[in-house]
Amino acid sequence: MYEKDGEKYFVVDAHTHFWDASPDNWVKGQEEYAKGWIECFHAYQGLGPKETHWPIDRFQKYSEELMMHDLFEVGHVDTAIFQPTNLRQWYTNGFNTTEADGAMAERHPGKFLVNTTFDPREGDEGMKAFEERVKKYGCKGVKLYTAEWRGDSRGWSLKDPEAAKYLEKCEELGVKNVHIHKGPTIWPLDKDAFDVSDVDHVATNFQGLNFIVEHVGLPRIEDFCFMATQERNVYAGLAVVIGGLMHARPKFFAKVMGELMFWIGEDKLIFGADYAIWEPKWQVEGFVDWNMPGDEELSDFAPLTVDQKRKILGLNAARLYDIDVPEELRIKDPENVEPVGVPNS
């Protein structure tokens, strides 16, 4: 729990990782891509405050102790949600796997929720393994990387018939939260495979699922906002929005937050620190202190209230994942109704 000026915030970091991108884990013959990927991630860290930057060797493979310290001892996080990314074409044991996340969660009960992932190109065999992971780790969500390479394939679409089969399985298993990386490109993956244009298709077809668009399609914020406005089950994952823009691009950050609040509203914005690219401490503290600047060019956008920040920092994710929030940290507002995709005035 974070407290500032007498106000208390229940913090859910809905986008965190425990990865291994060290040279020992690089696939032979794929070293260029394994090295390039993690160096691109490391470059993004430069968008945060200088005192939070890490040397590349620590960034490639950080310790469990460091992660627990950064999230829970000083980072103000109450609950964190793992979002795995396999990248087994480049990393021998995977980059950030459900199995590694699950083992970490077992060692620290009550701290983590474990999401898994799927790749529709894996067919029936992949479907069976997906179901086994869901049951083993109690997954309520999946993280999808539509640009991930597999053999000669350099990505897939949510519109693919094979993807629909996996989403049907999600509904069957109660895996109701579908997190999709859309927006920032990481070398050497293809930008087009990260476009948001396939999200509304599945959001319409699978009304029983929540689609959390991670990174809100940045930098194509308008495309995301107009798509998310029409789809009542589409949410905005703020990983990269806060970590990548609040410090380095404050004016652009204000515009992005203004557009998100206007079009899709306070009940559909989900905080995620994107550790270990950025640490949660400065993001939580900075966002609580932040408000919409008084610039004329931003006059269309209203300032954020304390209760709106509470929702964004934790209560919205807690609702999606059925996380028990202490009574004193809940918002007592019987009139609060989840918006159905209309602009907020």
Number of C-alpha atoms within 10 A of each C-alpha: 15 18 12 10 5 6 12 16 26 24 28 27 28 29 23 25 23 22 22 23 24 19 14 11 18 23 18 13 9 13 15 13 18 26 18 14 18 20 18 14 16 20 12 17 22 17 20 21 15 9 7 14 18 16 8 13 11 11 21 20 16 16 13 11 8 11 18 15 12 19 23 17 13 14 23 23 26 20 21 24 22 28 26 28 21 22 19 19 19 24 24 18 18 22 25 21 23 25 16 18 24 22 12 17 19 14 10 11 9 11 17 22 23 26 27 28 21 23 20 20 16 14 14 13 9 15 18 11 12 21 17 12 19 22 11 11 19 17 23 21 28 26 22 23 23 23 23 22 18 16 7 6 10 14 18 20 18 21 14 13 10 17 19 16 14 20 21 15 15 23 15 10 15 15 23 22 24 25 25 24 24 29 23 17 18 17 16 16 17 16 14 14 21 25 22 23 17 14 22 21 12 18 21 15 12 18 15 16 22 19 27 27 27 29 24 30 25 20 14 14 19 16 15 27 23 16 19 28 22 18 21 21 22 29 29 27 28 26 26 23 26 28 29 24 18 22 16 15 13 16 16 13 19 20 18 21 21 20 19 28 23 19 21 27 25 23 20 25 28 27 30 31 31 25 21 22 25 28 22 27 19 20 24 25 15 15 15 20 11 15 15 18 16 11 9 7 10 14 12 11 19 15 14 16 11 14 17 18 21 21 25 27 27 28 29 25 26 19 13 15 18 11 15 10 15 8 8 10 15 16 13 10 7 6 6 9 8 12 16 14 20 15 17 13 9
